[in-house]
């Protein structure tokens, strides 16, 4: 085997896939599909605001709003598919909000002690 031809790489991948347990539940497939929907609609929204340097013209506000609502549809669907109650989601949002707020406060002072990935000088 040469291992440089595409056919050889495909054969190597087939061998690898034999080790992957491939029963994905319908629920997980739905969650993946919904997550991809969020990504797609987010990209459509970003295109609608004129983010590309070669096409900096935004679509009308109504079109931008429609893309935001499409994102919201998928997020709400994902919440329903997750099995979490709305109350649980709100509680977690508030918990995480407090953490993020503290991170912003520390970041203003140059304190990145909560993040071991970088120091202010590296940013």
Number of C-alpha atoms within 10 A of each C-alpha: 9 8 11 8 9 10 12 13 14 12 13 13 11 11 11 10 11 9 8 8 7 8 6 8 9 9 11 12 11 14 19 13 14 20 17 13 18 21 14 15 21 17 13 18 22 16 18 23 17 15 13 12 7 7 10 12 13 15 14 10 11 10 15 19 14 15 21 18 14 18 23 15 15 20 16 13 16 20 14 13 14 12 9 11 11 12 9 11 12 11 12 11 12 12 11 12 12 10 11 12 11 12 16 13 11 14 14 9 9 12 14 16 13 11 9 7 9 11 12 11 6 6 6
